[in-house]
Amino acid sequence: MSPLAALTAILMGSAVAITTGLLMVLAVYGILGSDYPRLMAETPSLLRSLGLFCVLTTVSVAAFVGVMRHRPWRWYAQAGTYGWIAIIVWAYWPTRY
C-alpha cells in the first residue's frame, strides 16, 4: 500500500467513524427529542454536521477506491477530499464577534 493510499484510508476511516457517530446521535435525538425540547433546538446544527461529514465520507471513499485501483480520476477525488476537509475547517472555524 502506498503512503497516499494509507493516508486516504486513515481519512476515510475517520470520516466513516464521525458520520456513524453523528447518525447515532441523530437516532438518540429522534428517540428523546419529544421529551427534551432543548435537543430539538440543536437538531439543525446536528443535521448540518451530518451533511458535511456524509459528503466527506462519500468523497474519501471514492478517493480510496480510485487510489487502490489506479483509476485515472483518482487525483480529482483526492483533490475533492482535501477540498472538502478545507470546507469543514472553514465551517467550524471560530469567528470573533
Phi and psi in degrees as a GROMACS rama.xvg file:
@    title "Ramachandran Plot"
@    xaxis  label "Phi"
@    yaxis  label "Psi"
@TYPE xy
-75.157  160.563  SER-2
-59.635  -36.0957  PRO-3
-64.9012  -39.9704  LEU-4
-66.1637  -38.9381  ALA-5
-64.9298  -45.0141  ALA-6
-62.1713  -42.5567  LEU-7
-64.5994  -38.0455  THR-8
-65.3072  -39.2899  ALA-9
-64.1998  -45.3972  ILE-10
-63.3798  -42.4707  LEU-11
-64.1099  -45.3854  MET-12
-62.0241  -40.6154  GLY-13
-64.9302  -43.1148  SER-14
-63.6673  -41.4257  ALA-15
-64.4907  -41.9438  VAL-16
-64.5316  -43.0567  ALA-17
-65.9179  -44.1882  ILE-18
-62.3726  -42.111  THR-19
-63.3466  -42.9522  THR-20
-61.4404  -42.1501  GLY-21
-65.9693  -36.6211  LEU-22
-64.7399  -38.0558  LEU-23
-67.0355  -39.4609  MET-24
-63.69  -41.2523  VAL-25
-61.0791  -38.7616  LEU-26
-63.6641  -41.3536  ALA-27
-64.24  -42.2381  VAL-28
-60.5457  -39.6366  TYR-29
-64.8973  -36.6078  GLY-30
-75.4198  -43.7598  ILE-31
-98.7826  -4.97363  LEU-32
-58.9134  -37.1248  GLY-33
-71.2041  -26.8465  SER-34
-86.6153  -21.9484  ASP-35
-127.269  93.4694  TYR-36
-62.4082  -23.3721  PRO-37
-64.8333  -33.038  ARG-38
-64.6794  -40.0517  LEU-39
-63.291  -30.5351  MET-40
-69.2912  -25.149  ALA-41
-93.279  -4.13359  GLU-42
-60.8986  -42.6545  THR-43
-59.4239  -39.2136  PRO-44
-65.811  -39.707  SER-45
-64.2135  -43.2063  LEU-46
-65.2212  -36.6988  LEU-47
-62.6472  -46.8194  ARG-48
-63.4127  -42.1109  SER-49
-61.9231  -42.045  LEU-50
-62.4273  -45.0329  GLY-51
-59.9244  -44.8913  LEU-52
-79.56  -24.1548  PHE-53
-64.7958  -42.1445  CYS-54
-65.048  -43.7372  VAL-55
-60.1992  -41.9257  LEU-56
-61.1917  -46.3065  THR-57
-61.6656  -46.7958  THR-58
-67.6223  -40.0426  VAL-59
-71.0754  -33.1265  SER-60
-64.7109  -42.9485  VAL-61
-62.1406  -41.3033  ALA-62
-64.0164  -40.4348  ALA-63
-65.4619  -45.5063  PHE-64
-61.5511  -42.6785  VAL-65
-62.9005  -41.2417  GLY-66
-69.6073  -43.8133  VAL-67
-67.9524  -31.4141  MET-68
-101.415  4.80535  ARG-69
53.4396  46.9442  HIS-70
-75.9315  150.842  ARG-71
-67.9319  -21.639  PRO-72
-90.2043  5.31964  TRP-73
-61.7369  -31.5257  ARG-74
-71.2835  -32.9419  TRP-75
-67.1325  -40.0718  TYR-76
-67.2252  -38.4119  ALA-77
-62.6138  -45.6569  GLN-78
-62.3179  -38.2625  ALA-79
-63.9812  -39.1972  GLY-80
-62.9475  -50.9624  THR-81
-69.1815  -34.176  TYR-82
-64.9538  -40.5105  GLY-83
-70.3779  -33.8807  TRP-84
-61.3987  -39.9389  ILE-85
-63.1812  -38.2161  ALA-86
-64.9274  -41.1788  ILE-87
-64.8959  -42.2718  ILE-88
-60.6774  -44.2561  VAL-89
-63.4173  -38.3309  TRP-90
-67.0291  -32.2529  ALA-91
-99.4021  -3.68307  TYR-92
-64.396  128.285  TRP-93
-68.341  145.317  PRO-94
-106.435  156.845  THR-95
-103.802  86.5646  ARG-96
